[in-house]
Amino acid sequence: MSVLNLRKLARSATVAIAVLLWPLARPVAGQERPSPAAEFAAGALLFADDGVVREGFVGGAARFYVLPRISVGPELAYIRGHNHSHLMLTGNVTIDFLGPVNGEPRPVTPFAVVGAGLFQTRESFPGGPFTSREGAFTAGGGVRALVGKRVTVGAEARIGWELHIRLNGTIGVRLGR
C-alpha cells in the first residue's frame, strides 16, 4: 500500500468514527456554567481616619458565569456616614474555589472577588453640598452556603480604595434554571 492510500484510509476512518460518535457527544455535566445570581449585601466599611471610622452600607450585585467557576457582574453599594454618603459602583470578577457538581453549586463555596469602578462622596457643608469622584477597587474573599435549592447566605471581607476594610453578609438568589 502506498503512502497516499494510507492517508486516504486514515482520513476515511477518521470521518467514519466522527460520524458514528457524533450522536453520542454531549457536554460534560461538570463543565456546565451555573445560572446567574443576584445578591444583597449589608455590613460595615471601616475607614482609617484619626482612628477607625465605621460606616454602614447596603448594596446589591449580579453575577453572570462566563466559566464554571468564574463570574462577572456589576455591584452597587451605598455607604452612609455622618454628614456624608458614598456611592460605589464596581465591575467585579468572582472566582469560586470549588466548581459545581453536575451543574449544581456545592453546599459551601469559598470564593475570591476583585472589582474596579467609581467611588463617589457627597458631603454636606453649611455652604452647600460637595461631591467628589475617584476610582475605586475592592479585593477580598468569602464563603457562601446553599440554603435550599436557589438561596445562598454568605460572609465576606474585602479591602478597597478609598482605603477601607469591608465586612459584610450576603443573601443571594440563583436565577434561571
N, C-alpha and C positions, 0 to 999 in steps of 0.2 A: 504494500500500500504506500502510495506516495504521501509526502507531507501535505500536499494540497487536499487530498482525500481525507486525511486525518483531521485537518482543520474543519472541513465541511461536516464530518461526522461529529466532532466535538460541538460545533455550533448547533447542529440539528438536535443533538442530545440535550444541550442547554435549553433550547427553545421548548422542546417537548417536556422537560422537567418543570420549567416555569409555567407552562400551560396547565399541566396536571396539578401543580401545587397552588396555583393562584386562588382557587375557591377555598382553600384551607387557610389562607393568610388572613390574619386579623391583628389589630393592635394588642400588645400585651397589656393586661389589665393594670399591672403595676405602673405602667407608663402613662396612664390617663391623667389629665390635669384635673385637679379638684375644681368644683364650681366656685364662682366669685363669692366674696363675703363682704358684709357691711359690719362695721364695728363702732361702738360708742365707748368713749373713754372718759374717765374722770379721775382727778388726782391733784397733785400739787407740783409746782415748779419752785425750786429753791435757788434763788439768785444770790450771788456774792456781792454785798454792798454794805460796808461797815458792819460786818456780821452776815448772818444768813437771813434773807427776806423770803418768807413763804407766801406764795400766791396760788390760789385755787384755779383750776381750769376744767373745762369740759370740751370735748371735741368728738369728731367723727372721722372715719376713714373708710375707704373702699379698697379691696384687694382683688386683682384680676390675675389669675395664674397664667404665666407665659410658659412655664415648665412645671413638672410635677411638684417641685419644691421651691420654686421662685415665683413671687408675685410682685406686681407693681400697682400703684394707685395713689390717688390724692388723699391728703389729710388736712383738715381744718381744725384749729384749736383756738378757743377764746380764753384768755387769761385775765382775771380781774384783780387789780391791786387797789391800794388807797390812792384816790385822785387820779388814777390812770388805768388803762387797759391795754392789752396786747392782742393782736390777731396774728396767728402764724399759719401760713399756707405752705405745705411742702408736697413734693412728689416723692413717694417712698418706694424702696425696694426691700422686700422682706424675704429672707432665706430661712426656710424650715429645715431644721437639722435632721428630722426624720421624715421620710417620704410617705405618701399614702399607701395603703394596702388595699389592693383590688379596687382602686379608685376612691376609697373612703379614707378620711383623715384618721390618724392614730388617736387613741383616747387622750394622750398627753403629747403635746408637740412643743419642744423648745425651739426658739427662733432668734434670729438677729435681724435688726432693721436699721437702715440708713435712709436719710431723707435730706433734701435740699429745697430751698424756696425763698420765701419772703417773710420777714418779721416786721410788723407794724406796731408802733407805740403811739397811743393817743393820751396826752396828759392835759389835765385841767388846771389852768392858772387864773388868778384874778383878772388878768388882761385878756383872757380868752383861751380857747384850746390850742394845743400844738400837736402836730402829727409828724412823726418821722418814720422812715422805712429803711431797712437794711437787709442784706442777705441773711439767710438762716440755714442751719443744718442741725440735724439730730442724728445720733448713733447710739445703739444700745441693743438690748435684747430682753427676752422674757420667756414666758411659758403660757400656753393656752390649753384648756382641757374641755373635752366634749361634755355637755350636759344635755342629754337627749340626742336626737339624730342630727339636728341642724343648729343648735345653740352652743356657743362656747363661752367660757369665762376665763379670764387670764390676768396676769400681772406683768408689768414691765418696768424697766429702769433705763433711762437714756441720759446722755449728756448732750448739750447743744449750745449753739450760739444764736442769739445773745446769750452769753455764758450762763448756763443753768444746769441743774440736775433735775430730771423729771421722774417722778414716781407716780404710777397710776394703775388702776384696774381697768379691765375691759369686759364688755359683753358684746358678743358677735353673733351674727346670723348668717348661715350659709344660704346663698340664693340659688335658684335653679334646681337642677335635678337632685 
